[in-house]
């Protein structure tokens, strides 16, 4: 099977596709620690993401997408790559 180097191969992969409110960063990292090959976050609404400010959180070593009301809409870290 020849794959494009930019494509994601699902063959023989353990994938976590969480339900609502279970796709937070700590849960995704735990899934990776316990052997998941691919993890997904909860559904993101593009309009909310466009309104967010990208903030590097030095304390947690994360990248946060913060809404105008100071609520973190999405959080990720380098381990998820």
ABEGO torsion letter per residue (X at the ends): XBBBAABBBABGBBBBBBBBGAABAAAAAAAAAAGBABBBBBBBBAAAAAABBBBBBAAAGBBBBBBAAGBBABBBBAAAX
